[in-house]
Amino acid sequence: MQGDRRVSTRPRSAFVLALFGVLLVGAAGCGGNKKSAATTTTTAAADSLFSGVEPGATFADARTAIRGLYAQHPEIRNFVYQDVYYTPSSRDQVLSVCRHGGPTTNARERETSRVFGCAPLIFFFYSFGKRKHVAASTDAARALYVYAARIPGPYNAQPQLTSLLRSWGVR
């Protein structure tokens, strides 16, 4: 952060960022890969966001990791990356979209809004973890990724979520 410049993240701004992910996936489409009973494994490096988490991470696991991160590393509240920071309030609003989805009744659109509502937070926690060398932040991002990649719905969201995060520089 430079000088006293603070970027205000109003709750609405966090929601808009989450919806950006939804629009992005709408353009790319979430279709194609029907979910199968088989689980996929990655061969990524051990320090990759895409490996190293229990395959059954739940929303409660991710939320616990995130709340612990904010409690143990209060400097995250002042961490600004790409003009965004998350207060506990704005973070919780985005987590709500991640958990419940946006205002739609269509199963495919709801799955998409949930999955891609999680993406900005995953990216933010990953970025804080890598730039500030806070393993707990990377772990929280990983737990949220595992949860989001397995959100139930008509399609397998993991390939699109992984592709989006990789396009943002997540490894």
DAHUTA-V949950 format. One record per helix or strand. SS is the DSSP state (alpha for helix, beta for strand). FROM is the first residue (numbers start at 1). TO is the last residue. If there is no record, write none. Layout:
ss={SS & SS}
from={FROM & FROM}
to={TO & TO}
This chain:
ss={alpha & beta & alpha & alpha & beta & beta & alpha & alpha & alpha & beta & alpha}
from={11 & 34 & 59 & 74 & 81 & 84 & 88 & 107 & 135 & 155 & 158}
to={28 & 34 & 72 & 78 & 81 & 84 & 100 & 132 & 149 & 155 & 167}
